[in-house]
Amino acid sequence: MNVALDTILPTYARAPVTFVEGDGCWLVDDNGERYLDFATGIAVVGLGHRHPDAVAAAHEQLDRLWHVSNLYWTVPMVELSRKLSERFGDPGCQAFFCNSGSEAVEAAIKYARKATGRHGIVAVDGSFHGRTMGSLSITGQPPKQDPFRPLLPGVTFVPLNDVDALRAAVSDEVGLVVFEPLLGEGGVRPASAEFVAAARDAAHEAGALLCLDEVQTGVGRTGSFFAWEQLEVAPDLVTLAKGLANGLPIGALLVSNAAPRGLEPGDHASTFGGNLVSCAAANAVVDALDEELLANVHERGAQLQAGLAALGLSVRGQGLLVGADVGRPAGEVVAALFERRLLTTSAGPETVRFSPSLTVSAELVEQALATVQEVLAA
Ligand code: PLP
């Protein structure tokens, strides 16, 4: 079915392929061709396609009950909130569930406004937080913002890891300081531990909240459940989405129990938020993220980074969120890898992003590296 469909709005430049099946790290197209999946639906399918535990949990819930709305309690949602609160650590957090990363970010923006009574936001140049009007307003990429102005007022952008600029920007009109611990779409660029600690201190001194957007980095992607665990700075707010339900739609705003209280009944809502099937799958994902799997993320990530560096590329990343600067348009390299049946994504003009499933084996990492080598040599 590789035709230009005129029934889909052209918001994406899609590759000329239609996928019909997935299994672990592999995808199969409608001609029966197999592709090694180091894109995982843009860092989403963390346990791999058709992971038995996630499939079983979703099936069981599908057969029982799908949807009742947030006017009532449901078992999978409450279970998930408890598991996430435990992962957050002592004294834990409370969750608001929605359906996507952008929605989780919107919830964070509204939470901070209500809890602090301020609308000022400090965000980071080159960041990505989504395409809805609020999340776009704090996305530090003017080409994505410009066609949709006016956006939210009161947003100041500072360069990533510029502690002085950050401190200068966090005035007493700021209610929210927000950034990704590792910029995903913005070129796989890590926030320094110093920057994160300074952000927490500056936010708290000014009476603002620190939100780490872990939509892409969360749920084991960097080798710990939350990327912030490796930075040793616990945020007030955390957003999660992509990997949480292994590909079923879900988003979450987590609010630390130490943060000031914000939302009350009637302040915020989502009809589908906390969907039972998504939450059931997410519970299986959280349970699967044990020490052994997180160790695999560290080991395979180190192997991938070392292999790409050995090919002469400048490499950045953490765990299995890895970016390599290819010195030419990333889209060309992604397309050439695609021709050789390896799926990757671009993250910035010259950065190719590798985000395989967290379960990927050493053999498959070697296979992907061999394909990259072929493409670079061609
Ligand atoms: N925040 C981050 C860090 C992201 O990487 C993304 C998507 O790439 C989003 C928010 C938006 O998520 P969604 O596309 O699910 O709305």
Residues whose N, C-alpha, C, O or C-beta is under 5 A from the ligand:
A	BS01	PLP	S100 G101 S102 E103 F128 H129 G130 E180 G184 D213 V215 Q216 A241
